[in-house]
């Protein structure tokens, strides 16, 4: 049986959660200035062992760049990363929510927009990010806790 992430996220949204995005978001977001080169971004992604960066201009998020962007816009076109401006390969369209957004709403936004990462902004400032991995970890913990509670309730009756 193979893991189907879209099915997983769809099932995830059926569960009732009281949690907010702030409860699961990663607060240490790695950023890069928009005026850097694609090579600078590639080095940072490799050095930090991450799959994407938030691109900022004067501290304000302007887009994102992912490993996928490198494959599609640099490697597949046989371009030299050191000669390409980051702004040429980054995505200026990015989705975001606030820390007070429910986890269910955030998951739904990710599903509706077919995205793997969601930027968290508060007063237009970057405060975090959530990824599919964060959501999977949260769900795993929730299911384990719910299972344990049900087992304890069974033992008590």
ROSE-4610 file (N, C-alpha, C; in Angstrom, 1 decimal, always signed):
// ROSE-4610
residu = [X/X/X/X/X/X/X/X/X/X/X/X/X/X/X/X/X/X/X/X/X/X/X/X/X/X/X/X/X/X/X/X/X/X/X/X/X/X/X/X/X/X/X/X/X/X/X/X/X/X/X/X/X/X/X/X/X/X/X/X/X/X/X/X/X/X/X/X/X/X/X/X/X/X/X/X/X/X/X/X/X/X/X/X/X/X/X/X/X/X/X/X/X/X/X/X/X/X/X/X/X/X/X/X/X/X/X/X/X/X/X/X/X/X/X/X/X/X/X/X/X/X/X/X/X/X/X/X/X/X/X/X/X/X/X/X/X/X/X/X/X/X/X/X/X/X/X/X/X/X/X/X/X/X/X/X/X/X/X/X/X/X/X/X/X/X/X/X/X/X/X/X/X/X/X/X/X/X/X/X/X/X/X/X/X/X/X/X/X/X/X/X/X/X/X/X/X/X/X/X/X/X/X/X/X/X/X/X/X/X/X/X/X/X/X/X/X/X/X/X/X/X/X/X/X/X/X/X/X/X/X/X/X/X/X/X/X/X/X/X/X/X/X/X/X/X/X/X/X/X/X/X/X/X/X/X/X/X/X/X/X/X/X/X/X/X/X/X/X/X/X/X/X/X/X/X/X/X/X/X/X/X/X/X/X/X/X/X/X/X/X/X/X/X/X/X/X/X/X/X/X/X/X/X/X/X/X/X/X/X/X/X/X/X/X/X/X/X/X/X/X/X/X/X/X/X/X/X/X/X/X/X/X/X/X/X/X/X/X/X/X/X/X/X/X/X/X/X/X/X/X/X/X/X/X/X/X/X/X/X/X/X/X/X/X/X/X/X/X/X/X/X/X/X/X/X/X/X/X/X/X/X/X/X/X/X/X/X/X/X/X/X/X/X/X/X/X/X/X/X/X/X/X/X/X/X/X/X/X/X/X/X/X/X/X/X/X/X/X/X/X/X/X/X/X/X/X/X/X/X/X/X/X/X/X/X/X/X/X/X/X/X/X/X/X/X/X/X/X/X/X/X/X/X/X/X/X/X/X/X/X/X/X/X/X/X/X/X/X/X/X]
num = [1/1/1/2/2/2/3/3/3/4/4/4/5/5/5/6/6/6/7/7/7/8/8/8/9/9/9/10/10/10/11/11/11/12/12/12/13/13/13/14/14/14/15/15/15/16/16/16/17/17/17/18/18/18/19/19/19/20/20/20/21/21/21/22/22/22/23/23/23/24/24/24/25/25/25/26/26/26/27/27/27/28/28/28/29/29/29/30/30/30/31/31/31/32/32/32/33/33/33/34/34/34/35/35/35/36/36/36/37/37/37/38/38/38/39/39/39/40/40/40/41/41/41/42/42/42/43/43/43/44/44/44/45/45/45/46/46/46/47/47/47/48/48/48/49/49/49/50/50/50/51/51/51/52/52/52/53/53/53/54/54/54/55/55/55/56/56/56/57/57/57/58/58/58/59/59/59/60/60/60/61/61/61/62/62/62/63/63/63/64/64/64/65/65/65/66/66/66/67/67/67/68/68/68/69/69/69/70/70/70/71/71/71/72/72/72/73/73/73/74/74/74/75/75/75/76/76/76/77/77/77/78/78/78/79/79/79/80/80/80/81/81/81/82/82/82/83/83/83/84/84/84/85/85/85/86/86/86/87/87/87/88/88/88/89/89/89/90/90/90/91/91/91/92/92/92/93/93/93/94/94/94/95/95/95/96/96/96/97/97/97/98/98/98/99/99/99/100/100/100/101/101/101/102/102/102/103/103/103/104/104/104/105/105/105/106/106/106/107/107/107/108/108/108/109/109/109/110/110/110/111/111/111/112/112/112/113/113/113/114/114/114/115/115/115/116/116/116/117/117/117/118/118/118/119/119/119/120/120/120/121/121/121/122/122/122/123/123/123/124/124/124/125/125/125/126/126/126/127/127/127/128/128/128/129/129/129/130/130/130/131/131/131/132/132/132/133/133/133/134/134/134/135/135/135/136/136/136/137/137/137/138/138/138/139/139/139/140/140/140/141/141/141/142/142/142/143/143/143/144/144/144/145/145/145/146/146/146/147/147/147/148/148/148/149/149/149/150/150/150/151/151/151/152/152/152/153/153/153/154/154/154/155/155/155/156/156/156/157/157/157]
x = [+0.8/+0.0/+0.9/+0.6/+1.4/+0.8/+1.6/+1.1/+0.6/-0.7/-1.3/-1.5/-0.7/-0.7/-2.0/-2.6/-3.8/-5.0/-5.0/-6.0/-5.8/-4.6/-4.2/-4.7/-4.4/-4.8/-6.3/-6.9/-8.4/-9.0/-8.5/-8.9/-8.6/-7.5/-7.0/-8.1/-8.6/-9.6/-10.9/-11.2/-12.4/-12.4/-11.2/-11.1/-11.3/-11.8/-12.1/-10.8/-10.4/-9.2/-9.5/-9.0/-9.2/-7.9/-6.9/-5.6/-5.5/-4.6/-4.3/-3.0/-2.8/-1.5/-0.3/-0.5/+0.6/+1.1/+0.2/+0.6/+1.5/+1.6/+2.4/+3.4/+3.3/+4.2/+5.7/+6.5/+8.0/+8.3/+8.9/+9.2/+10.5/+11.4/+12.8/+12.7/+12.3/+12.1/+13.4/+14.0/+15.2/+14.8/+15.3/+15.0/+16.2/+16.0/+17.0/+16.5/+17.4/+17.1/+16.8/+15.9/+15.4/+16.5/+17.5/+18.5/+19.7/+19.6/+20.6/+20.5/+21.5/+21.4/+20.8/+20.5/+19.9/+21.0/+22.2/+23.3/+23.3/+23.2/+23.2/+22.0/+20.9/+19.7/+20.0/+20.6/+20.9/+21.9/+22.9/+23.9/+23.2/+22.3/+21.6/+20.7/+20.0/+19.1/+19.9/+21.0/+21.9/+22.5/+23.0/+23.7/+22.7/+21.5/+20.5/+19.7/+19.9/+19.2/+17.7/+17.2/+15.8/+15.3/+14.0/+13.5/+13.0/+13.0/+12.6/+13.0/+13.0/+13.3/+12.2/+12.0/+11.1/+12.0/+11.6/+12.4/+11.8/+12.7/+12.3/+13.0/+12.3/+12.9/+12.7/+13.8/+13.7/+12.9/+13.1/+12.4/+11.0/+10.4/+9.0/+9.0/+8.2/+8.2/+7.6/+8.4/+7.9/+7.7/+8.1/+7.9/+8.6/+8.6/+9.3/+10.1/+11.1/+11.8/+12.0/+11.8/+11.9/+12.9/+13.2/+14.0/+13.4/+12.1/+11.4/+11.6/+11.7/+12.0/+13.3/+14.3/+15.6/+15.6/+14.9/+14.9/+14.2/+13.1/+12.3/+12.8/+13.4/+13.8/+15.3/+16.1/+17.6/+18.1/+18.0/+18.6/+17.9/+16.6/+15.9/+16.2/+16.6/+16.9/+18.4/+19.2/+20.7/+21.2/+20.7/+21.2/+22.3/+23.1/+24.1/+23.6/+23.4/+22.8/+23.4/+24.7/+25.4/+25.1/+24.5/+24.2/+22.7/+22.0/+20.5/+20.1/+19.4/+18.9/+17.8/+17.8/+16.8/+15.4/+15.2/+13.9/+13.4/+14.3/+13.9/+13.3/+13.6/+13.1/+12.2/+12.1/+11.2/+9.8/+8.9/+7.5/+7.0/+6.4/+6.0/+4.6/+3.9/+2.6/+2.9/+2.4/+2.5/+1.3/+0.9/-0.3/+0.2/-0.7/-0.3/-1.6/-1.4/-2.4/-1.8/-2.7/-2.2/-2.1/-1.3/-1.1/-2.4/-3.4/-4.7/-5.6/-5.2/-6.0/-6.0/-7.2/-7.3/-6.5/-6.0/-5.3/-6.1/-7.4/-8.3/-8.3/-8.5/-8.5/-7.2/-6.1/-4.8/-4.6/-5.0/-5.0/-5.9/-7.1/-8.0/-7.4/-6.7/-6.0/-4.9/-4.2/-3.1/-3.7/-4.8/-5.4/-6.0/-6.7/-7.4/-6.4/-5.2/-4.1/-3.0/-3.2/-2.2/-0.8/-0.6/+0.7/+1.2/+2.5/+3.1/+3.5/+3.6/+4.0/+3.1/+2.9/+2.1/+2.9/+3.0/+3.7/+2.7/+3.3/+2.5/+2.9/+2.0/+2.3/+1.4/+2.0/+1.3/+1.7/+0.7/+0.9/+1.9/+1.8/+2.6/+4.1/+4.3/+5.7/+5.7/+6.8/+6.9/+7.2/+6.3/+6.5/+6.6/+6.4/+6.5/+6.1/+6.1/+5.7/+5.2/+4.2/+3.8/+4.0/+4.4/+4.6/+3.7/+3.7/+3.0/+3.5/+4.8/+5.5/+5.0/+4.9/+4.4/+3.0/+2.2/+0.8/+0.7/+1.6/+1.6/+2.1/+3.1/+3.5/+2.4/+1.7/+0.6/-0.5/-0.8/-1.9/-1.5/-0.2/+0.3/+0.2/+0.6/+0.5/-0.9/-1.8/-3.2/-3.8/-3.5/-4.1/-3.6/-2.3/-1.7/-2.4/-2.5/-3.2/-4.6/-5.4/-6.8/-6.9/-6.0/-6.0/-5.7/-4.8/-4.4/-5.6/-6.2/-7.4/-8.5/-8.8/-9.8/-9.5/-8.2/-7.8/-8.0/-7.6/-7.8/-9.3/-10.1/-11.5/-12.1/-11.6/-12.0/-11.7/-10.4/-9.9/-10.7/-11.2/-12.0/-13.4/-13.9/-15.3/-15.4]
y = [-1.2/+0.0/+1.2/+2.2/+3.4/+4.5/+5.4/+6.6/+7.6/+8.0/+9.0/+10.3/+11.3/+12.5/+13.3/+13.4/+14.1/+13.4/+12.1/+11.3/+11.5/+11.5/+11.6/+13.0/+14.1/+15.4/+15.6/+14.9/+15.0/+14.4/+13.2/+12.5/+13.4/+14.0/+14.9/+16.0/+16.5/+17.6/+17.2/+15.9/+15.4/+15.3/+15.3/+15.2/+16.5/+16.5/+17.8/+18.2/+19.4/+19.9/+21.2/+21.4/+22.7/+23.5/+22.9/+23.6/+24.7/+25.5/+26.7/+26.5/+27.1/+27.1/+27.4/+28.3/+28.6/+27.5/+26.5/+25.3/+24.3/+24.4/+23.4/+24.1/+25.4/+26.0/+26.0/+26.0/+26.1/+27.6/+28.0/+29.4/+29.8/+28.9/+29.2/+29.1/+30.1/+30.0/+30.6/+29.8/+30.3/+31.2/+32.3/+33.3/+33.7/+34.2/+34.8/+36.0/+37.0/+38.2/+38.0/+38.7/+38.6/+38.9/+39.8/+40.2/+39.2/+38.0/+37.0/+36.2/+35.4/+34.5/+33.2/+32.5/+31.1/+30.2/+30.4/+29.7/+29.9/+31.2/+31.5/+30.7/+30.7/+30.0/+28.5/+27.9/+26.5/+26.1/+27.0/+26.7/+26.7/+27.7/+27.8/+26.6/+26.2/+25.0/+23.8/+23.7/+22.5/+22.5/+23.7/+23.9/+23.6/+24.1/+24.0/+22.7/+21.9/+20.7/+20.8/+21.8/+22.1/+22.0/+22.1/+22.0/+23.3/+24.3/+25.6/+26.8/+28.0/+29.2/+30.2/+31.0/+32.2/+33.3/+33.9/+35.0/+36.3/+37.2/+38.5/+39.7/+40.8/+42.1/+43.0/+43.5/+44.4/+43.7/+42.4/+41.7/+41.3/+41.7/+41.4/+40.2/+39.2/+38.1/+38.5/+38.1/+38.4/+37.2/+36.0/+34.8/+33.6/+32.5/+31.3/+30.7/+29.9/+29.2/+27.8/+26.8/+25.4/+24.6/+23.4/+22.5/+22.3/+22.2/+22.0/+23.1/+24.3/+25.5/+25.3/+24.8/+24.6/+23.6/+22.5/+21.4/+21.9/+22.6/+23.0/+24.2/+25.1/+26.4/+26.6/+25.8/+25.9/+24.6/+23.5/+22.3/+21.8/+21.8/+21.3/+22.2/+23.4/+24.4/+24.5/+23.7/+23.7/+25.1/+25.8/+27.1/+27.1/+28.1/+28.2/+29.0/+28.4/+29.0/+30.3/+30.4/+31.6/+32.8/+32.6/+33.7/+34.0/+33.3/+33.5/+34.2/+35.3/+36.0/+35.2/+35.2/+34.4/+34.8/+36.1/+36.6/+35.9/+35.3/+34.7/+33.3/+32.7/+31.3/+31.2/+32.2/+32.1/+32.3/+31.8/+32.0/+33.2/+34.2/+35.4/+35.1/+34.1/+33.7/+32.8/+33.2/+32.3/+32.5/+31.4/+31.4/+31.6/+32.2/+32.5/+32.5/+32.3/+32.4/+33.1/+33.4/+34.0/+32.9/+33.1/+32.1/+31.7/+32.5/+32.2/+31.3/+31.1/+30.3/+28.8/+28.2/+26.8/+25.9/+24.8/+23.9/+23.3/+23.1/+22.6/+23.6/+24.9/+25.9/+25.9/+25.8/+25.8/+24.6/+23.4/+22.2/+22.4/+23.0/+23.2/+24.1/+25.1/+26.1/+25.4/+24.5/+23.8/+22.9/+22.2/+21.3/+22.1/+23.2/+23.9/+24.5/+24.8/+25.5/+24.5/+23.2/+22.2/+22.6/+23.0/+23.5/+22.6/+22.6/+21.7/+22.5/+23.8/+24.7/+25.9/+26.4/+27.6/+28.5/+29.8/+30.8/+31.4/+31.7/+32.2/+33.7/+34.6/+36.0/+36.6/+37.5/+38.3/+39.7/+40.6/+42.0/+42.1/+41.3/+41.3/+40.9/+40.4/+39.9/+38.4/+37.8/+36.4/+35.9/+35.0/+34.4/+32.9/+32.3/+30.8/+30.2/+28.9/+28.2/+26.8/+26.3/+24.9/+24.1/+22.9/+22.0/+20.8/+20.0/+18.7/+17.8/+17.9/+17.1/+17.5/+18.8/+19.3/+18.7/+18.8/+18.3/+16.8/+16.0/+14.6/+14.3/+15.0/+14.8/+15.1/+16.2/+16.6/+15.5/+15.1/+14.1/+12.8/+12.4/+11.1/+11.2/+12.4/+12.6/+12.6/+13.2/+13.3/+11.9/+11.1/+9.8/+8.9/+9.0/+8.2/+8.5/+9.8/+10.3/+9.8/+10.0/+9.6/+8.1/+7.3/+5.8/+5.4/+6.1/+5.8/+6.1/+7.3/+7.7/+6.6/+6.2/+5.2/+3.9/+3.5/+2.3/+2.4/+3.5/+3.8/+3.8/+4.4/+4.4/+3.0/+2.1/+0.7/+0.0/+0.2/-0.5/-0.1/+1.1/+1.6/+1.1/+0.7/+0.2/-1.3]
z = [+0.0/+0.0/+0.0/-0.9/-1.0/-0.2/+0.2/+1.0/+0.0/+0.1/-0.7/+0.1/-0.1/+0.8/+0.7/-0.6/-0.7/+0.0/+0.0/+0.7/+2.2/+2.6/+4.0/+4.5/+3.7/+4.2/+4.1/+3.2/+3.1/+4.4/+4.8/+6.0/+7.2/+7.2/+8.3/+8.5/+7.5/+7.6/+8.2/+8.2/+8.7/+10.3/+10.8/+12.3/+12.9/+14.1/+14.8/+15.6/+15.3/+16.0/+16.6/+17.8/+18.5/+18.3/+17.7/+17.6/+16.6/+16.8/+15.9/+15.3/+14.2/+13.4/+14.3/+15.3/+16.2/+17.0/+17.2/+18.0/+17.3/+15.9/+15.2/+14.3/+14.1/+13.1/+13.5/+12.5/+12.7/+12.8/+13.9/+14.1/+13.5/+13.4/+12.8/+11.3/+10.6/+9.2/+8.5/+7.6/+6.9/+5.8/+5.7/+4.6/+3.8/+2.6/+1.8/+1.1/+1.0/+0.3/-1.2/-1.7/-3.1/-4.1/-3.7/-4.7/-4.8/-4.1/-4.2/-5.5/-5.8/-7.0/-6.6/-7.7/-7.5/-6.8/-7.1/-6.5/-5.0/-4.6/-3.2/-2.5/-3.1/-2.5/-2.5/-3.5/-3.5/-2.4/-2.2/-1.1/+0.2/+0.4/+1.7/+2.0/+0.9/+1.0/+1.4/+0.7/+0.9/+2.3/+2.7/+4.0/+5.2/+5.1/+6.1/+6.0/+5.0/+4.7/+4.8/+4.0/+3.9/+2.5/+2.2/+0.9/+0.2/+1.0/+0.4/+1.3/+0.7/+1.5/+1.3/+2.3/+2.1/+1.6/+0.5/-0.1/+0.5/+0.9/+1.5/+0.9/+1.0/+0.5/+1.7/+2.2/+3.4/+4.6/+4.7/+5.8/+5.6/+4.4/+4.1/+3.1/+3.4/+2.4/+1.0/+0.0/-1.4/-2.2/-1.7/-2.4/-1.7/-2.5/-2.0/-3.1/-2.8/-3.7/-3.2/-4.0/-3.5/-4.4/-3.9/-4.7/-6.1/-6.1/-7.3/-8.3/-7.8/-8.7/-9.4/-8.6/-9.1/-10.3/-10.0/-11.0/-12.3/-12.2/-13.3/-14.0/-13.3/-13.9/-14.1/-13.5/-13.6/-14.3/-13.6/-14.1/-15.5/-15.5/-16.7/-17.9/-17.7/-18.8/-19.0/-18.3/-18.3/-18.2/-17.1/-16.8/-15.7/-15.7/-14.6/-13.4/-12.3/-11.1/-10.7/-10.8/-10.4/-11.3/-12.4/-13.4/-13.4/-12.5/-12.5/-11.2/-11.4/-10.2/-9.6/-8.3/-7.5/-7.9/-8.2/-8.6/-9.9/-10.7/-12.0/-11.7/-10.6/-10.4/-9.2/-8.4/-7.2/-7.6/-6.8/-7.0/-6.2/-6.9/-6.2/-5.6/-6.0/-5.5/-4.3/-3.2/-2.0/-1.2/-0.5/+0.3/+1.8/+2.6/+4.0/+4.8/+6.1/+7.1/+8.3/+9.3/+10.5/+11.6/+12.6/+13.7/+14.3/+14.4/+15.0/+14.1/+12.9/+12.0/+12.5/+12.4/+12.8/+11.9/+12.5/+11.7/+10.5/+10.8/+9.7/+8.6/+8.9/+7.8/+7.0/+7.7/+7.1/+6.1/+6.6/+5.8/+4.5/+4.7/+3.6/+2.6/+3.1/+2.1/+1.4/+2.0/+1.3/+0.3/+0.6/-0.3/-1.5/-1.2/-2.3/-3.3/-2.8/-3.6/-4.0/-3.7/-4.0/-3.7/-2.4/-2.0/-0.8/-0.6/+0.4/+1.6/+1.5/+2.6/+2.7/+3.9/+4.1/+5.0/+4.6/+5.3/+6.4/+7.5/+8.6/+8.8/+8.6/+8.8/+9.9/+10.6/+11.7/+11.5/+11.2/+10.9/+9.8/+8.7/+7.5/+7.8/+9.0/+9.3/+9.3/+8.8/+8.9/+10.3/+10.7/+12.1/+12.1/+11.0/+10.9/+9.6/+9.6/+8.4/+8.8/+8.1/+8.3/+7.0/+7.2/+6.0/+6.1/+5.1/+5.1/+6.2/+6.4/+7.4/+8.8/+9.1/+10.4/+10.6/+9.6/+9.7/+10.0/+9.3/+9.5/+10.9/+11.4/+12.8/+13.8/+13.6/+14.5/+14.5/+13.3/+13.2/+13.9/+13.6/+14.3/+15.8/+16.3/+17.8/+18.3/+17.5/+17.9/+17.9/+16.8/+16.7/+17.8/+18.2/+19.3/+20.6/+20.8/+22.1/+22.1/+21.0/+21.0/+21.2/+20.6/+20.8/+22.2/+22.8/+24.2/+25.1/+24.9/+25.7/+25.6/+24.3/+24.1/+24.8/+24.8/+25.4/+27.0/+27.5/+28.9/+29.3/+28.5/+28.8/+28.7/+27.8/+27.7/+29.0/+29.4/+30.6/+31.9/+31.9/+33.1/+33.1/+32.0/+32.0/+32.2]
